[in-house]
Amino acid sequence: MKSIPMKKVKSLLPLGCSVLAACLHSNVSANGYQFLHQSAEGLGSAYSANGTAINDISSMFSNPASIIRSDGTRFSGSFTLDLPRSEMDQASATSPYSDGTVDVTGTPEEPTQFIDTAYGAASYFTHQLNPDLVLGLAINAPYAYESNYPTTAVSRYTATKTELRALNLSPTFAYRVNEKLAIGGALNFQYYQAVLGTQVATIVSDPTVSTDLDSEMKGNDLGYGYSLGFEYQATDNTRLGVSYRSKIEHEFDGDIEFSGTDANLATLGSLVPTLTGFSGGASFDVATPSMLQIGLLHKFDEKFELYANGNYSGWRAFKDTHIIYDNGLPDTIVDNNWNDSWFVAVGFGYQLNDKVKLRTGVAYDWTPTPASVVSPRAPNNDRYYAAVGASYELSPQTKIDFGYQYIKFNEVTIALEGGNNIPRGTLDSKVNLYANVFITQLNHKFNF
């Protein structure tokens, strides 16, 4: 079997092994994996109620000023089940460093269910200090994602494992300026943990699973940002909400490790003479986008109301990823050049009786990911949302909410070739994705 040319290995192998790290940001906050399911009223309206129309304290996730409408001391807790369905079709790939001339074989030929079930939970607390000031605290997981492609599939040199977990803590306040206007703000502390895996080929002419190495990167970071918002009660029946969430800078301090047979590790060591060990530190910076959101509520009468929401995400902040290693691997720079994107939603609420309120909504979400950089680790495309939900008042102090949402992606095309993809080989495929999401939420006002 033909060995990898030394010159190419020294310049390209580190990129092939670590380019997976450049996908971290796209997974953490892409429109597909941004875990917006933080409120049952929001989810059940396809997020059209976000911004100003949510009637419980989970509203602070989308607009901190909204909790001014919550008197006394309150608690809200929710649980979310996200059931994605995924299928890769027409997949083909070529060997790393082969300039697209050596095909890669693998099984299964068409992986399915590589995006795993996700679970989410959120807790909110508020206390009214006086009629014009409410304090709050949000504890939630705004990002949760896991995928596992077979380590034997043709896509193995691009992505295998992705595990992302995030915990967000947001102390919040809302202040009533006058009868019509309320303002609010929050600090957002977000702790991220990530595990990213891929396979590394040590043979160009005929790469097989037996000659591969496992590559895994782990990283974590605590970042912080802020949210600002206001609500304006224009008339008795119409309310406008505007909020802004700042981007959050993350400086990931992680580790990269290669594992496999002694023979394959020895091959790696001989091909990369600067390598000082099969594990080492890896650091890189990324930024989650800023988000500007506008929400509208209009009540036609005592029973029927309209929701509308628009969200503009500043994805232009995500340009490149510069990865630095401490075990002799040369730095990696990966260009991304994402675009800013819009999300729009409209929905309705209907008060069926004294205890039951129904809601529904639809939404459309434009992907920020340029077609040339779509990867199996972040298979993004435009998507549609359709949702229904209901609230049931158990007592004057307690309300329970339910929501269901269906998300359908436009067919995703992956066409990775040239540029930064040379050291990991080409990959072409179609990906079909949809998801069923369920949420339940308990809201309670304490009597002290």
N, C-alpha and C positions, 0 to 999 in steps of 0.2 A: 504494500500500500504506500501511496505517495505521502511524504511528510509535508507539513506546512512550511513554506519558505520562511527563513529566519527574519528577513527584513520586514515582511508583512506582519509577522507575529508581533514583533517588537512595537510596531506602530498601531496595530489594529486589535490584537487579541484583548487587551485591557478594555477597550470599548465594547467588544462583543460580550465580555463577561459582565460588564457593569452597566450597560445601557438600560437594563431593567430599572436601575435606580432613577433614571430620568422620567420614568412613567409614574413615579410615586405621586407627583402632584396631580397628574391627570386623573388618577384613581381617587385621590382624596376628595377632590372637589368638582369633578366633571358633572355636567348637568344630569348624567345618568346615575351617578353615585353620590351626589349630594343628598344626604338623608333628610329631606324636607318634612318627613312624617312626624312632626312634633306636636300636632294638635288634631284631635278627631274632627272638630268643626272645619279646620283647614283642609284636611285630607278629604273629607266627605263632600267638599265643595270644589274639588280639584284645585285647591289653594286660592280660589277666587275670593274667599273670605279673609285671607291673609292681608294684613296691613291696617284694617280698621273694623272689620265686621265680625270677628270672633268675640263671643260673649262670655268667655271665661279667662282665667289668668294665664293660660297657655298662649294668649295673644302676645305676651311679652317677647316671644321668640321672633315674631315678625315686626313688631313695633312696640318699643318699651313704653311709649306714652299711653298705650291702650289700658294699662292696669289702673289708670285713674278712675275708671268706671267700676272698680271692685272695692266695695266697702268692707269694713271689718277685717277679720283674719281668715285667710283662705289657703286651701291646698288643692293641687291638681296633680294627678298621676296617670300616665298612659303607657300602654304596651302595644308594640307594632310587630306584625309578622309580614315579611316581604318575601313573596314566593316568585322568583324570576324563573323564566323558562328560556333556554338558550340552545342554539344549534349552529355549528359551523358547517358550511356547505362549500363544495368545489374547492377544497383546500389543496394548495400545492406550494412547495418551497424548494429552495436550492441551498446548497452547502455554504456555510460561511467562507469568505475569502475566495470563492471559486468564480467570482464575476458572473454568477448566474448560469454557469455551464454544467454544474453537477446537481442532479435532482436528489432530494432527500426523501426517503421512504419512512413510513411510520404507521402505527396503528393506535387507535382506530383512525380510519381515513376521514371520518366526519364526527369529531367529538361533540357530545351533547351534555347538557346540564353542567357546564363548566363554571357558571356563575352560581354560587351557593345561596341557600336560604339565609336571609339576614333578619336579625332580631333587633329591636330598639326599645328603649324606655326613656321616659322623661318625667321629671318632677319639678313642680313649681310651687313657690310659697309667696304670699303677699301679706302685708300688714299695713293698715291705714293708720298713719300717725295722727292725722287731722283731716278735715274735709278737703284740703288742698294738696296733701302729700301722701303718697303711697310708696312703700318700699317693697322690693321683691327680690327673689333669688331663683334662678333657673339652673337645673342640673340635667344635662341631656347628652345625647350622643349624635351630633350633627353629621357624622360621617361613619359609615359602617359598610364594609364591603369585603367579600371573599370570593376568590375564584381559584379553580384548580384544573388546569389542563393536564392531560396525561403526559408523563415524562417520556413517553414513547411516540407521541403524535408528531406530525410533520411541523407543527408550530412550536416545538420544544425549544428551539434556539432563540425564539422571541419572547416566550412567556410560559411559565408553568404555574407557580404558586403566587398568589397575591392575598395577603391578609392585612386588613386595615382596621384599626380601632381608634376611636377618638372619644374623649371626655371633655365636655365644655361646662364651665362654671361661670355664671353671669350674675353678679350683683346689679340690681336694677332700681331705678327710681322713676316716678312720674309726678309732675307738678301741674296743678290747675292754675293757669295764668288768669283766666276769667271764665265766664259762663260758656264761652264758645271754644276756647283754645286751651289745650293741654300739651305739655312738652315732656319728654322723657329721655333717659340715657342709660347705658349699661357698659360695664367693662366685660370683655370676653376673654377668659383664660382657657386655652385649649391645649390639651396634652394628647399627642399622637404617638401611636406605636404602629410600626409597619414591618412586615416580613415579605420579601420579594424574592422569587426564585426563577431560575432559568437553567437550561442545559448548555454546556459548552462543548463544542466539537474539537477534537484533537487531530482529526483526519479530514482532509479536504476531498480526496479522490473517491472515497466510499465511506462516508460517515455512518456509523451504526450506533445503536444504543450501547453496545458493549465498549465502544471507544469514547463515550461521552463522560464528562464530569458534571457533577451538580455544582451550581453556584447559588449561594443564598446571601442576601443582604438583610440585615436587621437594623432598624433605626428608630429613634424616638426624639421628641422635642416638645418643649413647652413654649407656646407663643401666646401673644396677647394682642387685643385690638379693642375697638369700642363700637357701640351702636348709638345712634341718635334718632329721635323721631318726634312727630307731633300729630295730634288729631285736632281737626277743626269741624265743629258742629255748625255747618252753614245754615241749616234750617232744622225744624223739628224732625224732618224726615230724611235729611241728607247729611252724611258725614264723610269727610275726606281725611285720609291718613297718608303721611309720607314718612319714610324711614330710610336710614343709611347705615350700612354695616361696613366698617373699614376693612381693607385687606389685612391679612395677618402674615407677617414674615416668619418663616420657620428656618432654623439653622439645625439641620439634622446631623446628629453625631451617631454614627452607626458602625457596623462591622460587615466585612465581606469575607466569605469563607468558601473554599473549593473542597469538594470531597469526591471520592471515587476509589478505584483500585490503585494499588501502589504503582502499577505500570503506567496508568493514565496520568497520575500525579507526577511521575518522573518525566513523562513526555512534556507536560506543561512546564515543569521546572527547567528542562533543557531548552525549550523554545523561547522562554522569557528569562534571559540571564540576569535581568535586574530584579527579579522576584526574590524577596528575602524570606517569604513564608507563604503557606497556603491559606493563611487567614491574616486579617489586618483591619485597621480602621479605615472608614470611609466617611467623608463629610461633604455636605452640599446644602445649598440654600434654595428655598422655593418660597413662593408667596401665593396665598389663596386670594381670590378676587374681592374687590369691593362690590357692594350690591346696593343699588338705589331702587326703592320699591314704592309704588303708589297704589293705594287701596281706596275703593269707593263703596259706600253703602247707601242705598236709597230704598225707603219704605213706601210702597204704593198705598198700603193701608195697614190695618192692625195685624193682618195675617201674611201678606205677601211682600217679599223684599228682594232686591237685586244686589248682587255682589260683582265687583270687577277688580282685577288686579293686574298690574304690569311690573315686571322686575327686570332691571338692566344690570347685567353682571360685567365687571371690568376685567375680562380675561386677557386683555392685552398685557397685563402685568406678568403673564406667564410666557417668557420669551426663550430662555435657554436654561440649562442645568449644567453647572460646573462641578464635577466630582473630583475630589482630591483624596488620594490614598496614601497610606504610610507603610506599605509593604513592597514598594518598588514598582507598582503599576503606574504608568504615566497618567496624567490627568485626563479626564474625559469631559468634552463639551458637546452637548446635544442641543440643537436648535429645535424649537417648537412653534413659536410664532402663532399662538392662538388668537382668536378674534373675540371682541366683545359680543355678547349675545342677549337676546330678549326672551322673556317668558311672559305670555299673556293668558288670562283666564277670565271666564265669566260664569256666574252661577246664580242660583235662586234659593230662597228659603221660604218655607210655608209652615205657619203655625196651625197644625191640624186641630189641636184642642189645648186645654189648659196644661196638659202634661207632655204632649208630644210635638216636636218640631222636626220637620223634614227638610232636607237640603240636597242639592245636586249641582253639578258643574262640569264644564269641559275646559281644556287648556291645550295650548300648543307651545312647544319648547324648541327653540332653535339651537343646534349644537354649536359650540365655540371651536370645535376641533377641525382644522383644515384637513381635507381628504387625504393629503399626502402623508400625514403623520398618524392616521387612525391605526391603532394596534389592537391585538386581541386582549391586551391588558386593560385597555380603555376603549371598548367598541362603541363609540359614540355616533349618533346621528340624530336628526330631528325626531321628535316624538309627540304623540298625542296622549291626552289624559281624559278619562271619563270617570265620574265618581258619583256616589250616592252616600247619604248619611242620615242619621237620626239622633235626636236627643230625647231622653226620657227623664222627667223630674220625679225622683223618688220621694222627695219631701221638699219643703221650702229651703232647706239647707243643702240638699244633695241632688246632684244631677249626674246621669251617666250618658256618655256619648258613644256612638258607633260610627265607623266609616269604612267604606270599601272603595277601592280605586283600581282601575285597569289602565295600564300603560303599554302602549304599542310603539315600538321603534320603526321608523322607515328602515328598509333593509340596509345593513351596514356593509360597505365594501372596504376590505383591507387590501392595500396594494403597496407594500413596503419594499422599496428597492432603491439602490443607489445611495450616495451620501453617507449618512450615519448608519444606514442599514447594511452596508457592505460587509462589515465584520460579523454580522449575525445571519447573513444570507437574506434572500428575498422571501417574502410570504405573500401569497394571494389567496383570498377566500371571500366568501359571503357569510355574514352572520345574521341570523334571525333572532330577535329578542322581543319578549313581552313579559309582563309581570302582573301578578295579582297581589294587592296590598290590603291588609286588614288592620284596623286599629280599634282599641277600646280605651275609654278614658273615664276616670272618676273625678268629679269636682265636688268639693265640700267646703261649706262656710261654717266656722266654729262659732259656738255661742258661749262667750266668756262672761 
